[in-house]
Amino acid sequence: MQQITLAREVSMVGVGLHAGKDVHLTLKPAEAGTGIVFCRADLPDRPVIHATADKVTATVRATTLEENGAQVFTVEHLMSAFHGLKIDNCLVEMDSPEPPVADGSALSSVELIESAGIRELAAPRREIVIDRVYRVDEPGKFVMALPYDGFRVTFTSVNSHRLIGIQVADFTLEGDTYRREIAPARTIAYEKEVQALREMGLGLGGTLENVIVYNDEGWLNPLRFSDELVRHKALDVIGDLRLAGIIRGHVIALASGHALNTRLAKKILAAG
């Protein structure tokens, strides 16, 4: 297959989930071999940050990339859309460090990319073919990648809350499966954690319009899927692993988050 990029430039505006800052984001076509590159248009000399696993510097509640003295963070939803739609090359210009949260899912990013259309480039795609087992572990959690002819994600979420419990998502990403079953799943938070997050300077842009919140009594807003939490976890791992490239393999995760996901992406990237 050939590499693809966007057919035209498209933009959206919004607010970042954690910093709570207004942001104007523009996706631009890019030449073959560019990959996904962020540009901080608000900073002097417009520094660029390549969206690769070796640029990950923090994973607290979001994935942060840093290069050339500049940062971008909470990139996982946009990266998930690029991975789900197999976009090889794109320049992402932002006038703030964080993409718009939109509704807390990857659906707005998918729709933005679809509105641009795609253009095939005169260079073959270099898929990251998983040809052996890659695995990283922490107590009670792991994420691994196995050989598989396609792209499949199996995620098990373990939560002691009575509303959630154990949830399992298993998707083979072909056709419109990503768009239909994964991209609409939104960020979820426990109400008692919200204030603590804000005291840490996180979640400042979060509202009931872009975060699904639950407490000990129930959900504060309606769900799109009964298992929306684990679907969003699958969305996140798809985004974090795009930092290694476009994957051909089977990703299996248990209670994994950005820290483990990006450690796995670093292992895969380092293996070349």
C-alpha positions as CSV (number, residue, x, y, z in Angstrom):
1,M,0.0,0.0,0.0
2,Q,1.0,3.6,-0.6
3,Q,1.5,6.2,2.0
4,I,-1.4,8.7,2.4
5,T,-1.8,12.2,3.6
6,L,-4.7,14.7,3.7
7,A,-6.0,16.1,0.5
8,R,-6.4,19.6,1.8
9,E,-5.9,21.7,4.9
10,V,-8.6,21.7,7.6
11,S,-9.0,23.4,11.0
12,M,-11.0,23.3,14.2
13,V,-11.0,25.4,17.4
14,G,-11.7,24.4,21.0
15,V,-10.3,24.1,24.4
16,G,-7.7,21.7,25.8
17,L,-8.8,19.1,28.3
18,H,-6.1,19.6,30.9
19,A,-4.7,23.1,30.4
20,G,-8.1,24.5,29.7
21,K,-6.6,26.9,27.1
22,D,-8.2,27.9,23.8
23,V,-6.6,26.4,20.8
24,H,-6.8,26.7,17.0
25,L,-5.7,23.5,15.3
26,T,-4.9,23.0,11.6
27,L,-4.2,19.7,9.9
28,K,-2.1,20.1,6.8
29,P,-1.0,17.7,4.1
30,A,2.6,16.5,4.4
31,E,5.1,14.8,2.0
32,A,5.9,11.1,2.1
33,G,8.2,10.1,4.9
34,T,7.2,13.1,7.1
35,G,5.1,11.1,9.6
36,I,3.0,13.0,12.1
37,V,4.6,16.2,13.1
38,F,3.2,18.9,15.5
39,C,4.1,22.5,15.1
40,R,3.7,25.0,18.0
41,A,2.7,28.0,15.9
42,D,2.4,30.2,19.0
43,L,6.1,29.9,20.0
44,P,9.1,31.8,18.5
45,D,10.6,30.0,15.5
46,R,7.5,27.7,15.4
47,P,9.3,24.6,16.9
48,V,8.2,21.2,15.7
49,I,7.7,18.0,17.7
50,H,7.8,14.7,15.9
51,A,5.1,12.3,17.1
52,T,7.4,9.4,17.9
53,A,7.7,7.3,21.1
54,D,11.2,8.6,21.8
55,K,9.8,12.1,22.3
56,V,7.5,11.0,25.2
57,T,8.4,12.8,28.4
58,A,5.3,12.4,30.7
59,T,2.3,10.2,30.9
60,V,0.3,11.5,33.9
61,R,-3.4,11.3,32.7
62,A,-2.2,12.1,29.1
63,T,0.7,11.6,26.8
64,T,3.2,14.4,26.5
65,L,5.8,14.8,23.7
66,E,8.8,17.2,23.8
67,E,11.3,18.3,21.3
68,N,13.2,21.5,20.4
69,G,12.3,23.0,23.7
70,A,8.6,22.7,23.1
71,Q,5.8,20.4,24.4
72,V,2.5,19.1,23.2
73,F,0.3,17.0,25.4
74,T,-3.0,15.1,25.4
75,V,-2.2,14.0,21.9
76,E,-3.5,10.5,22.2
77,H,-7.0,11.1,20.9
78,L,-5.7,12.8,17.7
79,M,-3.0,10.1,17.3
80,S,-5.6,7.4,17.7
81,A,-7.6,8.9,14.8
82,F,-4.5,9.0,12.6
83,H,-3.8,5.3,13.5
84,G,-7.4,4.2,13.1
85,L,-7.7,5.9,9.7
86,K,-4.1,4.9,8.7
87,I,-2.8,8.4,8.0
88,D,0.9,8.2,7.4
89,N,1.8,11.9,7.1
90,C,0.3,15.1,8.5
91,L,1.5,18.5,9.9
92,V,-0.5,19.5,13.0
93,E,-0.2,23.2,13.7
94,M,-1.5,24.4,17.1
95,D,-1.3,27.8,18.8
96,S,-1.5,26.1,22.2
97,P,0.2,23.0,23.8
98,E,-2.9,20.8,23.7
99,P,-5.4,19.8,20.9
100,P,-9.1,20.6,21.4
101,V,-10.8,18.0,23.6
102,A,-14.0,18.4,21.6
103,D,-16.5,15.9,23.1
104,G,-13.8,13.9,24.8
105,S,-13.5,11.2,22.1
106,A,-11.6,10.8,18.8
107,L,-14.8,11.2,16.7
108,S,-14.2,15.0,16.0
109,S,-10.7,14.2,14.8
110,V,-12.0,11.4,12.6
111,E,-14.6,13.8,11.1
112,L,-12.1,16.5,10.6
113,I,-9.8,14.1,8.7
114,E,-12.7,12.8,6.7
115,S,-13.7,16.4,5.7
116,A,-10.2,16.9,4.3
117,G,-10.2,13.7,2.3
118,I,-7.0,11.7,1.6
119,R,-4.3,11.8,-1.0
120,E,-2.1,8.9,-2.0
121,L,1.6,9.5,-2.2
122,A,4.2,8.0,-4.5
123,A,5.9,6.0,-1.7
124,P,5.1,2.7,-0.1
125,R,3.8,2.5,3.4
126,R,6.2,1.1,6.0
127,E,3.9,-0.7,8.4
128,I,5.4,-1.8,11.7
129,V,4.9,-5.5,11.4
130,I,5.0,-7.2,14.8
131,D,7.1,-10.3,14.2
132,R,7.7,-11.4,17.8
133,V,6.2,-10.8,21.3
134,Y,6.7,-7.3,22.8
135,R,5.5,-6.9,26.4
136,V,5.8,-4.6,29.4
137,D,4.4,-5.3,32.8
138,E,3.7,-3.6,36.1
139,P,2.0,-5.3,39.1
140,G,-1.6,-6.2,38.1
141,K,-1.3,-4.8,34.6
142,F,0.4,-5.3,31.2
143,V,0.4,-4.5,27.6
144,M,1.8,-6.6,24.8
145,A,1.9,-6.9,21.0
146,L,1.9,-10.2,19.1
147,P,2.2,-11.2,15.5
148,Y,-1.2,-11.0,13.7
149,D,-2.2,-10.4,10.0
150,G,-4.1,-7.2,10.5
151,F,-4.6,-4.8,13.5
152,R,-6.5,-6.2,16.5
153,V,-6.8,-4.7,20.0
154,T,-8.0,-6.6,23.0
155,F,-8.3,-4.6,26.2
156,T,-9.5,-5.7,29.7
157,S,-10.3,-3.0,32.1
158,V,-10.6,-3.7,35.8
159,N,-12.4,-1.3,38.1
160,S,-13.8,-2.1,41.5
161,H,-16.7,0.4,41.2
162,R,-20.1,-1.4,40.9
163,L,-21.0,0.5,37.8
164,I,-18.0,-0.6,35.8
165,G,-16.4,-3.8,37.1
166,I,-14.5,-5.8,34.5
167,Q,-15.0,-4.8,30.9
168,V,-13.4,-6.4,27.8
169,A,-13.2,-4.9,24.4
170,D,-11.9,-6.9,21.4
171,F,-11.8,-5.3,18.0
172,T,-10.2,-6.0,14.7
173,L,-9.7,-2.7,13.0
174,E,-11.0,-3.1,9.4
175,G,-13.5,-1.3,7.4
176,D,-15.3,1.3,9.5
177,T,-14.9,-0.6,12.8
178,Y,-12.6,2.1,14.3
179,R,-15.0,4.9,13.4
180,R,-18.1,3.2,14.5
181,E,-17.0,1.2,17.6
182,I,-14.0,3.0,19.1
183,A,-13.7,6.6,18.0
184,P,-17.0,7.8,19.7
185,A,-15.9,6.5,23.2
186,R,-15.3,9.4,25.5
187,T,-12.9,10.2,28.4
188,I,-14.3,9.0,31.8
189,A,-13.6,10.3,35.3
190,Y,-14.7,9.5,38.8
191,E,-16.3,12.5,40.4
192,K,-14.3,12.3,43.6
193,E,-11.1,12.5,41.6
194,V,-12.0,15.7,39.7
195,Q,-11.1,18.2,42.4
196,A,-7.8,16.4,43.1
197,L,-6.9,16.5,39.4
198,R,-7.7,20.3,39.2
199,E,-5.4,20.9,42.2
200,M,-2.7,19.2,40.1
201,G,-3.4,21.6,37.2
202,L,-5.2,18.8,35.2
203,G,-8.7,18.6,33.8
204,L,-9.1,22.4,33.8
205,G,-11.0,22.2,30.5
206,G,-13.2,19.3,31.5
207,T,-17.0,19.6,31.6
208,L,-19.9,17.3,31.4
209,E,-19.9,18.1,27.7
210,N,-16.5,16.4,27.1
211,V,-16.0,14.0,30.1
212,I,-18.3,11.1,31.2
213,V,-18.4,11.4,35.0
214,Y,-19.7,8.8,37.5
215,N,-20.1,8.8,41.3
216,D,-21.2,6.3,43.9
217,E,-24.8,6.8,42.9
218,G,-24.5,6.5,39.1
219,W,-23.6,8.3,35.9
220,L,-23.9,12.1,35.7
221,N,-24.4,12.0,31.9
222,P,-25.7,9.4,29.5
223,L,-23.3,6.8,28.0
224,R,-22.9,6.1,24.3
225,F,-21.9,2.5,25.0
226,S,-22.5,0.4,28.1
227,D,-18.8,-0.4,28.1
228,E,-17.6,3.1,27.0
229,L,-14.8,3.1,29.5
230,V,-13.0,0.1,28.1
231,R,-13.6,1.3,24.5
232,H,-11.9,4.6,25.4
233,K,-9.0,2.6,26.9
234,A,-8.7,0.8,23.6
235,L,-8.8,4.2,21.8
236,D,-6.0,5.4,24.0
237,V,-3.7,2.5,23.4
238,I,-4.3,2.8,19.7
239,G,-3.2,6.4,19.9
240,D,-0.2,5.8,22.1
241,L,1.1,3.0,19.8
242,R,0.8,5.2,16.8
243,L,4.0,6.8,18.3
244,A,5.8,3.6,17.1
245,G,4.1,3.7,13.6
246,I,1.2,2.1,11.9
247,I,1.0,-1.3,13.6
248,R,0.3,-4.7,12.0
249,G,-0.2,-7.0,15.0
250,H,-2.5,-7.9,17.9
251,V,-2.3,-5.6,21.0
252,I,-3.5,-7.2,24.2
253,A,-3.7,-5.1,27.4
254,L,-4.8,-5.5,31.0
255,A,-5.5,-2.3,33.0
256,S,-2.9,-0.5,30.9
257,G,-2.5,3.3,30.7
258,H,-0.4,5.9,29.0
259,A,2.8,4.9,30.9
260,L,2.7,1.3,29.9
261,N,1.4,2.0,26.4
262,T,4.2,4.4,25.6
263,R,6.8,2.1,27.1
264,L,5.6,-0.6,24.7
265,A,5.7,1.9,21.8
266,K,9.3,2.8,22.7
267,K,10.2,-0.9,22.7
268,I,8.7,-1.4,19.2
269,L,10.2,1.7,17.8
270,A,13.7,0.8,19.2
271,A,13.5,-2.6,17.5
272,G,13.1,-0.8,14.2
